[in-house]
């Protein structure tokens, strides 16, 4: 097995610009982010640019004192917040006609995942009205001492100013809440980033181990043809291995946006199939209803991920009705989001036709506090051992990766409704080939390369039982040497990606230079250095993620070889 490069996050490299933009770009509050030690401005939101009447290009990359000269006296407060982690404030007087402006700066440190400060963020509030109020009150007090005749007018003015002060106070309270919300989103971004690093770190090794388990289990199934009891136990191992493989794929959704496997998909057959599957697994105390009201249900999607969305939402609904039973309704309908209308989710990418998938239950419901956190990774209201807190987080990640939106409505004791919106596509869906029938075999000569002995052993046996003549090697360099000794000897190269000295994609390039018509299948447990597009550009016929079943291996090899034969 190749020693894959472990994903990691270098928190010594500060990228405040990209991190801050995620949570502040649309905020009406003027905000900026800078390096803590040098005060170099790394990000300003549009509201800040409007406040100082300058373009972002004039501000980013220069020291804060030069970018906003009036704020120079706040620099000690920036250092204090950065070094202590405590929030700071300062008020700056800005000379402007017809009267000076007063800006209040709220300053706080931005921590990384280890709670170490990596920069400073500021938020600016215009407190000119409050200062003018103070000055006006002082002047009125002086006038009151000189003449009691103006008392009535002064009372009215004071009431007006008190109303303005209350308005200013309310605004400050709202800005404080907004600041706390942005901080929470920033912490959430760190959490998601950590999950992505973990996913990339374990995926390669874990998928290779699953490949060995799944491959050997399927080989044993071939050897115990008539032993029902043993076959049943081995089939459970195969089933569990495939579920573990799918779990790794779910976790990898947090690592990067992945469009591999998307194709035009009709939702109705998939929803019906998943509905039948779920109906057989839930207790009889839960009544299930299905309501299909769509005439244009085609979306661009990965079928396995969409099925995962349905199953996760339905499982969550069933858990909410586990004690008293109830009704679980799955429905499908068409909706149109118009350009100037209120969108169900403000983050929806565009207007136009959508397909809405709804999962409704009559269970326990949830409070508003829980509803706001329901899509957070690892957040759960279930008892220990009953859930991981990843189910709805996976739903959110899949939906967002499909340019969709998800909303939830719920009341405590009244049940919940999850609405998922997927953009409709006019590209027609192709009918998929049903799995079944005999597994295809062959007699061609295959060169197999992988540096993990257990992978080589199980893969060789699998291919040989399919009828192929297999030559196995344990490094890319050895595979290249064997091939170059007699390039016409082999009909297909099957190679792992992550191997020392010579990776799979580099091996493929070298072999294709020597023989352009050589078919190549690239397998990988997980690698950030290669993608399906990169593999295709290098001339590789198929790019497959481990582990895959015996049937998938057989069909992939047969598809590649038959395609070559047709083109010859």
Beta strands, then each sheet from edge to edge (+ up, - down):
strand 1: 30-34
strand 2: 41-44
strand 3: 88-94
strand 4: 101-111
strand 5: 117-126
strand 6: 263-266
strand 7: 286-293
strand 8: 298-301
strand 9: 326-337
strand 10: 352-361
strand 11: 405-411
strand 12: 415-423
strand 13: 445-449
strand 14: 469-473
strand 15: 492-496
strand 16: 519-524
strand 17: 542-545
sheet 1: 2+ 1- 5+ 4- 3+
sheet 2: 6+ 8-
sheet 3: 7+ 9+ 10- 12+ 11-
sheet 4: 14+ 13+ 15+ 16+ 17+
end
